[in-house]
Amino acid sequence: MSGKGSVVLAYSGGLDTSCILVWLKEQGYDVIAYLVFIEDVSKEFVEEFVWPAIQSSALYEDRYLLGTSLARPCIARKQVEIAQQEGAKYVSHGATGKGNDQIRFELTCYSLAPQIKERLPGPDSLPRVQVIAPWRMPEFYNRFQGRNDLMEYAKQHGIPVPVTPKNPWSMDENLMHISYEAGILENPKAHGGPPQHPRFFLPAGFWHSPECEFVRHCIAKSQEHVEGKVRVSVFKGQVYILGRESPLSLYNEELVSMNVQGDYEPVDATGFININSLR
């Protein structure tokens, strides 16, 4: 047991956390590697995070399914649980100091365990668990300017990593989807090769905020009468809706059909048009 105590690292096996694991040991910490496979908490991830997002048709900029954003609070929740079980003094992650992942991890930690505080320079403070964010610590980011420095560090220390200078992608894969970043993907002018969706400016991590909790309750309420069948066609990674039906549908063919007048009086549209023309 080292003098600095134990730290639970959210370990993905990627470049950053593989190097951070060794670096933390160099700094005198005992590292508990929480191997982050979202499949290990698949039931919770699908039922409590993915499903509400699907119910609300949540998309970022009309195309990104937010799989990474949704996974982070799920992962961090389990990380806090492990830290409390193990009596660890610290939790740590490999999120950069520029992105939203650091916010998602840490706001979840602070929400679920308010006694957690960030580890700041100087004597240890009183909170039982603290956050170590290497990419915001000068002793780390002054030593490692970026991914190339981490690759060199990994090579020197015999750390197996899944990236090379020619293939530097940071990949995040879970049950919902896979996303990529780094390398050529950081240049919006460049073509990134096969279809890959970089994560630019994703929403911050307020999953456990009162506002988000309220929205989730509203979403659940809005879905009470959602029932029926949807026929789809799946082809080359695309899903096409062929038809849908529901016993609770509000669709009324007599109201919309051009072949049946039904109970609708076309002359009533005149008043609607006149009112809107007053704007």
C-alpha positions in Angstrom: 0.0 0.0 0.0 1.4 3.4 -1.0 1.4 6.5 1.0 -1.0 8.3 -1.3 -3.8 5.8 -1.1 -6.0 4.1 -3.6 -7.6 5.5 -6.8 -10.3 4.0 -8.8 -9.5 4.7 -12.5 -12.2 4.5 -15.1 -10.1 2.3 -17.4 -11.1 1.8 -21.0 -7.9 0.1 -22.4 -7.4 3.0 -24.8 -4.3 5.2 -25.1 -5.1 7.7 -22.5 -6.2 5.5 -19.6 -3.5 2.9 -20.3 -0.8 5.5 -19.9 -2.6 7.2 -17.0 -2.7 3.9 -15.1 1.1 3.6 -15.2 1.6 7.4 -14.6 -0.6 7.2 -11.4 1.5 4.3 -10.2 4.6 6.4 -10.8 3.1 9.1 -8.7 2.7 6.7 -5.8 -1.0 5.7 -6.0 -2.4 2.2 -5.7 -4.6 1.9 -8.8 -7.8 0.0 -8.9 -8.6 -0.3 -12.6 -12.3 -0.3 -13.2 -12.5 -1.9 -16.6 -15.1 0.2 -18.4 -17.2 -2.2 -20.5 -20.6 -0.6 -20.7 -21.8 -4.2 -21.4 -21.1 -4.9 -17.7 -24.0 -2.5 -16.8 -25.9 -3.2 -20.0 -29.4 -3.5 -18.3 -29.0 -0.2 -16.5 -27.5 1.5 -19.6 -30.4 0.4 -21.9 -33.3 0.9 -19.5 -32.2 4.1 -17.7 -30.2 5.9 -20.3 -30.7 4.7 -23.9 -34.4 4.0 -23.7 -35.3 7.5 -22.4 -33.2 9.0 -25.2 -35.0 7.0 -27.8 -38.4 7.9 -26.3 -37.5 11.6 -26.7 -36.0 11.1 -30.1 -32.8 12.7 -28.8 -30.4 13.6 -31.5 -27.5 16.1 -31.5 -27.5 18.3 -34.6 -30.0 15.9 -36.2 -27.6 13.0 -36.6 -25.6 12.1 -33.5 -27.3 9.6 -31.2 -25.4 10.7 -28.0 -24.2 7.2 -27.1 -21.0 8.6 -25.5 -22.9 11.3 -23.6 -25.3 8.8 -22.3 -22.7 6.2 -21.3 -20.6 8.5 -19.2 -23.0 9.1 -16.2 -23.7 5.3 -16.2 -20.0 4.5 -16.0 -19.3 7.2 -13.4 -22.1 5.9 -11.2 -20.6 2.5 -11.1 -17.2 4.0 -10.5 -18.4 5.9 -7.4 -20.0 2.7 -6.1 -16.7 0.8 -6.5 -14.7 3.6 -4.8 -17.1 3.5 -1.8 -17.0 -0.3 -1.6 -13.2 -0.3 -1.8 -12.7 2.6 0.6 -10.7 4.4 -2.1 -9.6 7.9 -1.5 -9.7 9.0 -5.2 -11.5 8.4 -8.5 -9.8 9.3 -11.8 -10.6 9.4 -15.5 -8.8 10.0 -18.8 -11.0 12.7 -20.2 -9.2 15.6 -21.8 -9.3 19.1 -20.3 -10.9 20.5 -23.4 -14.0 18.4 -23.8 -17.3 17.6 -22.2 -16.5 14.1 -21.0 -14.7 15.5 -17.9 -17.9 17.3 -17.0 -20.0 14.3 -17.5 -17.8 12.1 -15.3 -17.3 14.6 -12.5 -20.8 16.1 -12.3 -22.1 12.5 -11.9 -19.6 11.9 -9.1 -20.5 15.2 -7.4 -24.2 14.5 -7.7 -24.0 11.0 -6.3 -21.4 11.6 -3.7 -21.4 15.3 -2.7 -18.4 14.8 -0.5 -16.2 14.2 -3.5 -13.9 17.2 -4.4 -11.3 17.7 -7.1 -7.7 17.0 -6.0 -5.9 20.4 -6.0 -2.2 21.1 -5.4 -1.2 21.3 -1.8 -2.0 19.2 1.3 -4.8 16.7 1.1 -8.1 18.2 2.2 -10.8 16.5 4.3 -13.2 14.9 1.7 -13.1 11.1 1.8 -13.0 10.8 -2.0 -11.3 13.2 -4.5 -11.2 13.4 -8.3 -7.9 13.1 -10.0 -8.1 14.6 -13.5 -4.6 14.2 -15.1 -5.4 16.2 -18.2 -6.0 19.2 -16.0 -2.9 18.8 -13.8 0.1 20.8 -15.0 2.5 18.0 -14.0 0.7 15.7 -16.5 -0.2 18.0 -19.4 3.2 19.7 -19.4 4.8 16.3 -19.7 2.4 15.0 -22.3 1.6 17.6 -25.0 -0.8 15.2 -26.8 -1.4 11.7 -28.1 2.0 11.5 -29.8 3.7 12.0 -26.5 1.5 9.3 -24.9 2.3 6.9 -27.7 6.0 7.4 -27.0 5.5 7.0 -23.3 3.6 3.7 -24.0 6.5 2.5 -26.2 9.1 3.3 -23.5 7.1 1.5 -20.8 6.0 -1.5 -22.8 2.3 -0.5 -22.5 0.1 -2.2 -25.2 -2.1 0.4 -26.8 -4.6 0.1 -29.7 -3.3 3.1 -31.7 -0.4 4.1 -33.8 0.8 7.5 -35.3 -0.9 6.5 -38.6 -4.1 5.3 -36.9 -4.5 7.6 -33.9 -8.2 7.3 -33.5 -9.9 7.6 -30.2 -12.8 5.2 -30.4 -15.7 4.9 -28.0 -17.9 1.9 -28.6 -20.9 0.7 -26.6 -24.2 -1.0 -27.0 -25.7 2.1 -28.7 -23.0 2.9 -31.3 -19.4 3.7 -31.9 -17.9 7.2 -32.3 -14.4 8.4 -33.3 -12.2 11.4 -32.7 -8.6 12.6 -33.0 -6.3 12.7 -36.0 -7.7 14.0 -39.3 -11.2 14.0 -37.8 -10.3 17.2 -35.9 -10.0 19.1 -39.2 -13.4 19.9 -40.6 -11.8 20.5 -44.0 -10.4 17.0 -44.3 -12.1 13.9 -45.4 -12.0 11.3 -42.7 -12.2 8.2 -44.8 -15.0 5.7 -44.0 -18.1 7.2 -42.4 -17.1 8.3 -38.9 -18.8 10.8 -36.7 -16.5 13.0 -34.6 -17.8 14.3 -31.3 -17.8 18.1 -31.6 -19.3 20.2 -28.8 -21.6 17.6 -27.3 -24.0 18.5 -24.5 -22.6 18.9 -21.0 -23.2 16.2 -18.4 -26.2 17.3 -16.4 -27.9 13.9 -16.4 -28.4 14.0 -12.6 -29.5 17.7 -12.5 -33.1 18.5 -11.3 -33.9 19.9 -14.8 -32.9 16.6 -16.5 -34.8 14.6 -13.9 -37.9 16.7 -14.6 -37.5 16.2 -18.4 -37.2 12.4 -18.0 -40.4 12.4 -16.0 -42.1 14.4 -18.7 -40.8 12.0 -21.4 -42.1 9.0 -19.4 -45.5 10.6 -19.1 -45.6 11.4 -22.8 -45.0 7.7 -23.7 -47.9 6.2 -21.7 -50.1 5.8 -24.8 -47.3 4.9 -27.2 -48.2 1.4 -28.5 -48.3 -0.3 -31.8 -46.1 -1.8 -34.6 -43.6 -0.3 -37.0 -42.4 -2.2 -40.1 -38.8 -1.4 -41.0 -36.3 -2.3 -43.7 -32.6 -2.5 -42.8 -30.1 -2.0 -45.6 -26.4 -1.1 -45.5 -26.5 0.4 -42.1 -29.7 2.4 -42.7 -33.2 1.9 -41.3 -36.2 2.8 -43.3 -39.7 2.9 -41.9 -42.2 1.1 -44.2 -45.3 1.5 -42.2 -46.8 1.9 -38.8 -50.0 1.2 -36.9 -51.4 1.6 -33.4 -54.7 0.8 -31.7 -54.3 4.2 -29.9 -53.5 6.2 -33.0 -55.1 9.6 -33.4 -55.0 9.2 -37.2 -58.4 9.7 -38.8 -58.5 8.8 -42.5 -61.8 10.7 -43.1 -60.1 13.9 -41.8 -57.1 13.7 -44.1 -58.3 11.8 -47.1 -58.8 13.8 -50.3 -61.4 11.2 -51.3 -63.7 11.5 -48.3 -65.0 14.8 -46.8 -66.0 13.3 -43.5 -67.0 15.6 -40.7 -64.6 18.4 -41.8 -66.0 21.5 -43.4 -63.4 23.0 -45.8 -64.9 26.4 -45.5 -63.7 26.5 -41.9 -60.1 26.9 -43.1 -61.0 30.4 -44.3 -61.2 31.7 -40.7 -57.9 30.0 -39.8 -56.1 31.6 -42.8 -57.6 35.1 -42.0 -56.5 34.9 -38.4 -52.9 34.0 -39.3 -52.8 36.7 -41.9 -53.1 39.4 -39.2 -49.5 38.8 -38.0 
